[in-house]
Amino acid sequence: MKSTLGKVMGVSAITAVAVTIFCYQAAQASGKDAKAYTTWSDYEGSADSAQYSALTQINKSNVAQLQQEWFYPAGNNGYRYGFNPLVVDGVMYVVGKDNATVALDAVTGKELWVHDNGTPRNITNRGLNYWESTDRSDRRLFYATNNMLHALDARTGKLVDSFGNHGSADLREGLGRDPKTIRSIQSGGPGRVFENLLILGSATGEEYGSPPGDIRAYDVLTGKMVWIFHTVPHPGEFGYDTWPKDAWKYIGGTNDWGGMTIDEKRGIAYFPLGSPTYDFYGVDRTGAGLFGDCLLALDARSGKYLWHFQAVHHDLWDYDLTTAPKLLTVKHDGKMVDIVAQAGKNGFLYVFDRVTGKPIWPIEERPVPQSDMPGEHSWPTQPFPTAPPPFAQQSFTPDSVDPYISDPAERAKIKEELQNARNEGIYTPPGLKETVEIPGNNGGGNWGGGAVDPATGTLYVQTKNAPSMLKLEPNPPKRQMTGTPETEGRILYIQNCQACHKAELTGQPPSIPSLVDVVSRIGADGVRSTVQEGASPMPAFSSLSEKEVDALVAYLSDPSKAHVPPDIIAYLSAPRPPPPPMPAGAPPVRYWTGYGYMNSSEGLPANKPPWSTLTAYDLNKGTIKWQIPLGSVTELAAKGITDTGSFWPRGGVVVTAGGLIFSGTISDATMRAYDKDTGKVLWEKVMPAGPEGIPAIFEVNGREYLAFSARPSLKHLGPAGERTTIEAGPNAPQTQGFYVFALPRPAK
């Protein structure tokens, strides 16, 4: 047990110290250092993911004067929209209409060029990567669509023909699996450029047999893979014995999907890794499972292992590490120490010496509740930081049900559910009985959810207080998306009918009839009967509920009223690979659970607010300076109910040397500027759409700008984790896109 636990907790590599000594001897003051944090040519502002700007023109004294300079409409591109713009030499790079890549004049918003990506079902939707040669003669943008990595000429928007296969490289290759079985591997995050390398994470999906989340580096000139780090170790690699034999052949996940950070002076890359798949049931992955849920430090040039810390052993809660690690220099025990801090979905903040991986404050292994699932071997302990204190709610009891739920009977029902569920606090493992997960799997710290103030050693963490109710069952949950009845019906049609009856409803006569005008021909009841009872060769679809059948009838009655964004249509219509074979030694029955988001019928979380917060940590001391509710909910604020926090913001904040924190929240469609020292709101602007993603701060010709993306508000997520669509019809308002603000120009 001691040797295994040593591997699990973290092992520092001697080479890390050697890398540090070498890099500090080689590092010299440079022009880049002199203008640190004054540009926004990297995702999250800089390679170290600081989400910080040293610009000061916009500051506490004048932020209330901000005014909108321009708006660029980007079309209704669907649910996953929260883009962090890049700005280089007065040119802004964004994702635009139909998921095209677009270059804009950063001062006016005028289009400079548009690269048509073919309306892809998947695109790098949170940011881009920019690289330039030392003489600036070669400038490139990198992003992915439909699992293909692309390189564009940043000046023309054309593919770089010498990169990969005529400008693109297939990300499904090189993972040790048949590429045809990999449905999705690219991440919504862009990765990081370091020297002449593009380092990428992945989004593998969360099912049994998902592809591995190996970390890979590509040559920015050729598109060839330079190195790969196996996050589920292969035979002979460190950590292999923390899994069953040959687990690397069938286990997926353990991926970096939220962000990554590079210490450029030392050449160290830090990766927050997610949970192994399947996330909530681990009988086929007995063991601690390195490098699942680890903060992993690698040599950025070679991919060589330096050190790791595993925040969750044998994860059964989907407690990914997703927030990009944050680098600061703080005073600890009388000495200046370079640290790396990692926020987790579980609400903990872990702080380490960034070179050795040694915790700055002790982290204790404490006993946690154990699984009662047959064959499951949950880990007996989990790591608990002694400092800093947690930033998220870690308990949910009947006394903490949302008092603003208007129906007393519903409040009583939720309290009863909590009373009857297994509810032993954080790390209660899911089972066949309903089990409270707090923080929930969509709670805590998420992508974009951290920012730093390098001048004061302060870390800011944006969090969601979002509990879940889990229950393992031998059938996978339905994944629903809601909208009008016609829209819901089209989604159901794509999922259940389109393969045979075709997208145009034309069928394949004579064996498969056309469904054009079918409701007028056989009537609504005839359609319902056929769907529920079947009609050879069509089987009965008995799993569809009455509501779902009604939605299908509504769509077939008038398909023109269904409005589903193109990216969702493409995603749902894509062929699915065959299910993976059961690995040797796997349990005869697999179990699943929905994400179990605990929301009331009014569409808001069932727990007491605040539902989101912003926490300021003094990492010189390991203490909380202040914590505030982050944003609000428009419907509740209209009733005088404030300080609830927003309903699940997506993205993060940006800190400035002007003493400000910029934050946007979708549930009240508001962009705000906070005082970074107190958390007080200094400016707020209600927007036509809900701000999401990470804002960008940049300067052109001596004028400072604030830019951010926004999209129409969605209805709330339901208990099964279903998501809504944005109505994308011809009359939909064009409010999704990029908003840019600045101070008024001085009077001449």
Secondary structure in CASP SS format (residue, H / E / C, confidence):
PFRMAT SS
TARGET T0000
AUTHOR 0000-0000-0000
METHOD secondary structure of the structure
MODEL  1
M C 1.00
K H 1.00
S H 1.00
T H 1.00
L H 1.00
G H 1.00
K H 1.00
V H 1.00
M H 1.00
G C 1.00
V C 1.00
S C 1.00
A C 1.00
I H 1.00
T H 1.00
A H 1.00
V H 1.00
A H 1.00
V H 1.00
T H 1.00
I H 1.00
F H 1.00
C H 1.00
Y H 1.00
Q H 1.00
A H 1.00
A C 1.00
Q C 1.00
A C 1.00
S C 1.00
G H 1.00
K H 1.00
D H 1.00
A H 1.00
K C 1.00
A C 1.00
Y C 1.00
T C 1.00
T C 1.00
W E 1.00
S C 1.00
D C 1.00
Y H 1.00
E H 1.00
G H 1.00
S C 1.00
A C 1.00
D C 1.00
S C 1.00
A C 1.00
Q C 1.00
Y E 1.00
S E 1.00
A C 1.00
L C 1.00
T C 1.00
Q C 1.00
I C 1.00
N C 1.00
K C 1.00
S C 1.00
N C 1.00
V H 1.00
A H 1.00
Q H 1.00
L C 1.00
Q E 1.00
Q E 1.00
E E 1.00
W E 1.00
F E 1.00
Y E 1.00
P E 1.00
A C 1.00
G C 1.00
N C 1.00
N C 1.00
G C 1.00
Y C 1.00
R C 1.00
Y C 1.00
G C 1.00
F C 1.00
N C 1.00
P C 1.00
L E 1.00
V E 1.00
V E 1.00
D C 1.00
G C 1.00
V E 1.00
M E 1.00
Y E 1.00
V E 1.00
V E 1.00
G C 1.00
K H 1.00
D H 1.00
N H 1.00
A C 1.00
T E 1.00
V E 1.00
A E 1.00
L E 1.00
D E 1.00
A C 1.00
V C 1.00
T C 1.00
G C 1.00
K C 1.00
E E 1.00
L E 1.00
W E 1.00
V E 1.00
H E 1.00
D C 1.00
N C 1.00
G C 1.00
T C 1.00
P C 1.00
R C 1.00
N C 1.00
I E 1.00
T C 1.00
N C 1.00
R C 1.00
G C 1.00
L C 1.00
N E 1.00
Y E 1.00
W E 1.00
E E 1.00
S C 1.00
T C 1.00
D C 1.00
R C 1.00
S C 1.00
D C 1.00
R E 1.00
R E 1.00
L E 1.00
F E 1.00
Y E 1.00
A E 1.00
T E 1.00
N C 1.00
N C 1.00
M E 1.00
L E 1.00
H E 1.00
A E 1.00
L E 1.00
D E 1.00
A C 1.00
R C 1.00
T C 1.00
G C 1.00
K C 1.00
L E 1.00
V C 1.00
D C 1.00
S C 1.00
F C 1.00
G C 1.00
N C 1.00
H C 1.00
G C 1.00
S E 1.00
A E 1.00
D E 1.00
L C 1.00
R C 1.00
E C 1.00
G C 1.00
L C 1.00
G C 1.00
R C 1.00
D C 1.00
P H 1.00
K H 1.00
T H 1.00
I C 1.00
R C 1.00
S C 1.00
I C 1.00
Q C 1.00
S C 1.00
G C 1.00
G C 1.00
P C 1.00
G C 1.00
R E 1.00
V E 1.00
F E 1.00
E C 1.00
N C 1.00
L E 1.00
L E 1.00
I E 1.00
L E 1.00
G C 1.00
S C 1.00
A C 1.00
T C 1.00
G C 1.00
E C 1.00
E C 1.00
Y C 1.00
G C 1.00
S C 1.00
P C 1.00
P E 1.00
G C 1.00
D C 1.00
I E 1.00
R E 1.00
A E 1.00
Y E 1.00
D E 1.00
V C 1.00
L C 1.00
T C 1.00
G C 1.00
K C 1.00
M E 1.00
V E 1.00
W E 1.00
I E 1.00
F E 1.00
H C 1.00
T C 1.00
V C 1.00
P C 1.00
H C 1.00
P C 1.00
G C 1.00
E C 1.00
F C 1.00
G C 1.00
Y H 1.00
D H 1.00
T H 1.00
W C 1.00
P C 1.00
K C 1.00
D C 1.00
A H 1.00
W H 1.00
K H 1.00
Y C 1.00
I C 1.00
G C 1.00
G E 1.00
T C 1.00
N C 1.00
D C 1.00
W C 1.00
G C 1.00
G C 1.00
M C 1.00
T E 1.00
I E 1.00
D E 1.00
E C 1.00
K C 1.00
R C 1.00
G C 1.00
I E 1.00
A E 1.00
Y E 1.00
F E 1.00
P E 1.00
L C 1.00
G C 1.00
S C 1.00
P E 1.00
T C 1.00
Y C 1.00
D C 1.00
F C 1.00
Y C 1.00
G C 1.00
V H 1.00
D H 1.00
R H 1.00
T C 1.00
G C 1.00
A C 1.00
G C 1.00
L C 1.00
F C 1.00
G C 1.00
D C 1.00
C E 1.00
L E 1.00
L E 1.00
A E 1.00
L E 1.00
D E 1.00
A C 1.00
R C 1.00
S C 1.00
G C 1.00
K C 1.00
Y E 1.00
L E 1.00
W E 1.00
H E 1.00
F E 1.00
Q E 1.00
A C 1.00
V C 1.00
H C 1.00
H C 1.00
D C 1.00
L C 1.00
W C 1.00
D C 1.00
Y C 1.00
D C 1.00
L C 1.00
T C 1.00
T C 1.00
A C 1.00
P C 1.00
K E 1.00
L E 1.00
L E 1.00
T E 1.00
V E 1.00
K E 1.00
H E 1.00
D C 1.00
G C 1.00
K E 1.00
M E 1.00
V E 1.00
D E 1.00
I E 1.00
V E 1.00
A E 1.00
Q E 1.00
A E 1.00
G C 1.00
K C 1.00
N C 1.00
G C 1.00
F C 1.00
L E 1.00
Y E 1.00
V E 1.00
F E 1.00
D E 1.00
R C 1.00
V C 1.00
T C 1.00
G C 1.00
K C 1.00
P E 1.00
I C 1.00
W C 1.00
P C 1.00
I E 1.00
E E 1.00
E E 1.00
R E 1.00
P E 1.00
V C 1.00
P C 1.00
Q C 1.00
S C 1.00
D C 1.00
M C 1.00
P C 1.00
G C 1.00
E C 1.00
H C 1.00
S C 1.00
W C 1.00
P C 1.00
T E 1.00
Q E 1.00
P E 1.00
F E 1.00
P E 1.00
T C 1.00
A C 1.00
P C 1.00
P C 1.00
P C 1.00
F C 1.00
A C 1.00
Q C 1.00
Q C 1.00
S C 1.00
F C 1.00
T C 1.00
P H 1.00
D H 1.00
S H 1.00
V E 1.00
D C 1.00
P C 1.00
Y C 1.00
I C 1.00
S C 1.00
D C 1.00
P H 1.00
A H 1.00
E H 1.00
R H 1.00
A H 1.00
K H 1.00
I H 1.00
K H 1.00
E H 1.00
E H 1.00
L H 1.00
Q H 1.00
N H 1.00
A C 1.00
R E 1.00
N C 1.00
E C 1.00
G C 1.00
I C 1.00
Y C 1.00
T C 1.00
P C 1.00
P C 1.00
G C 1.00
L C 1.00
K C 1.00
E C 1.00
T E 1.00
V E 1.00
E E 1.00
I C 1.00
P C 1.00
G C 1.00
N C 1.00
N C 1.00
G C 1.00
G E 1.00
G C 1.00
N C 1.00
W C 1.00
G C 1.00
G C 1.00
G E 1.00
A E 1.00
V E 1.00
D E 1.00
P C 1.00
A C 1.00
T C 1.00
G C 1.00
T E 1.00
L E 1.00
Y E 1.00
V E 1.00
Q E 1.00
T E 1.00
K E 1.00
N C 1.00
A C 1.00
P C 1.00
S E 1.00
M E 1.00
L E 1.00
K C 1.00
L C 1.00
E E 1.00
P C 1.00
N C 1.00
P C 1.00
P C 1.00
K C 1.00
R C 1.00
Q C 1.00
M E 1.00
T E 1.00
G C 1.00
T C 1.00
P H 1.00
E H 1.00
T H 1.00
E H 1.00
G H 1.00
R H 1.00
I H 1.00
L H 1.00
Y H 1.00
I H 1.00
Q H 1.00
N H 1.00
C C 1.00
Q H 1.00
A H 1.00
C H 1.00
H H 1.00
K C 1.00
A C 1.00
E C 1.00
L C 1.00
T C 1.00
G C 1.00
Q E 1.00
P C 1.00
P C 1.00
S C 1.00
I E 1.00
P C 1.00
S C 1.00
L C 1.00
V C 1.00
D C 1.00
V H 1.00
V H 1.00
S H 1.00
R H 1.00
I H 1.00
G H 1.00
A H 1.00
D H 1.00
G H 1.00
V H 1.00
R H 1.00
S H 1.00
T H 1.00
V H 1.00
Q H 1.00
E H 1.00
G C 1.00
A E 1.00
S C 1.00
P C 1.00
M E 1.00
P C 1.00
A C 1.00
F C 1.00
S C 1.00
S C 1.00
L C 1.00
S C 1.00
E H 1.00
K H 1.00
E H 1.00
V H 1.00
D H 1.00
A H 1.00
L H 1.00
V H 1.00
A H 1.00
Y H 1.00
L H 1.00
S H 1.00
D C 1.00
P H 1.00
S H 1.00
K H 1.00
A C 1.00
H C 1.00
V C 1.00
P C 1.00
P H 1.00
D H 1.00
I H 1.00
I H 1.00
A H 1.00
Y H 1.00
L H 1.00
S H 1.00
A C 1.00
P C 1.00
R C 1.00
P C 1.00
P C 1.00
P C 1.00
P C 1.00
P C 1.00
M C 1.00
P C 1.00
A C 1.00
G C 1.00
A C 1.00
P C 1.00
P C 1.00
V C 1.00
R C 1.00
Y C 1.00
W E 1.00
T C 1.00
G C 1.00
Y C 1.00
G C 1.00
Y E 1.00
M C 1.00
N E 1.00
S C 1.00
S C 1.00
E C 1.00
G C 1.00
L C 1.00
P E 1.00
A C 1.00
N E 1.00
K C 1.00
P C 1.00
P C 1.00
W C 1.00
S E 1.00
T E 1.00
L E 1.00
T E 1.00
A E 1.00
Y E 1.00
D E 1.00
L C 1.00
N C 1.00
K C 1.00
G C 1.00
T E 1.00
I E 1.00
K E 1.00
W E 1.00
Q E 1.00
I E 1.00
P E 1.00
L C 1.00
G C 1.00
S C 1.00
V C 1.00
T H 1.00
E H 1.00
L H 1.00
A H 1.00
A C 1.00
K C 1.00
G C 1.00
I C 1.00
T C 1.00
D C 1.00
T C 1.00
G C 1.00
S C 1.00
F C 1.00
W C 1.00
P C 1.00
R C 1.00
G E 1.00
G C 1.00
V C 1.00
V E 1.00
V E 1.00
T E 1.00
A C 1.00
G C 1.00
G C 1.00
L E 1.00
I E 1.00
F E 1.00
S E 1.00
G E 1.00
T E 1.00
I C 1.00
S C 1.00
D C 1.00
A C 1.00
T E 1.00
M E 1.00
R E 1.00
A E 1.00
Y E 1.00
D E 1.00
K C 1.00
D C 1.00
T C 1.00
G C 1.00
K C 1.00
V E 1.00
L E 1.00
W E 1.00
E E 1.00
K E 1.00
V E 1.00
M C 1.00
P C 1.00
A C 1.00
G E 1.00
P E 1.00
E E 1.00
G E 1.00
I E 1.00
P E 1.00
A E 1.00
I E 1.00
F E 1.00
E E 1.00
V E 1.00
N C 1.00
G C 1.00
R E 1.00
E E 1.00
Y E 1.00
L E 1.00
A E 1.00
F E 1.00
S E 1.00
A E 1.00
R E 1.00
P C 1.00
S C 1.00
L C 1.00
K C 1.00
H C 1.00
L C 1.00
G C 1.00
P C 1.00
A C 1.00
G C 1.00
E C 1.00
R E 1.00
T E 1.00
T C 1.00
I C 1.00
E C 1.00
A C 1.00
G C 1.00
P C 1.00
N C 1.00
A C 1.00
P C 1.00
Q C 1.00
T C 1.00
Q C 1.00
G E 1.00
F E 1.00
Y E 1.00
V E 1.00
F E 1.00
A E 1.00
L C 1.00
P C 1.00
R C 1.00
P C 1.00
A C 1.00
K C 1.00
END
